[in-house]
């Protein structure tokens, strides 16, 4: 009987959605995304690291889960190095991106060819404000990453 207690009445912005946070409780969530178009080489080999232009990075209020989508174009300047893209989480949750189980990997691209890699992970989190940042890996300093995109859909 109180229309001000409906989800449409509680919504604060277009594109947001509501998730259940407990019995008879909801929270409004906002999906976020960021893109960096710049092509840059990974300067550190053998471990996940940042590029000269760090990120992309997004900060979002989450519940205990989020869907993380990421992609970028990868191009090698020698034959067949291994490259990968992952993400770090900081804030309410700390999760370091040097985990191949949570990465999109490229292996076997011949010299000069470009490939788009995509990754999707459903991650468990501590509820609160969490920051997600893409990180990069290559076995040789001969890989460029461009059109780097990161989207987080919090639950």
SULTA-V793990 format. One line per field, one symbol per residue. burial: 1 if it has 16 or more other ideal C-beta (glycine too) atoms within 10 Angstrom, else 0. Layout:
burial=???
This chain:
burial=00000000000000000000000000101010010100110100000111100011110111100101011111110000111111111010101010000111010010000000101010101010010111111100011111011111111
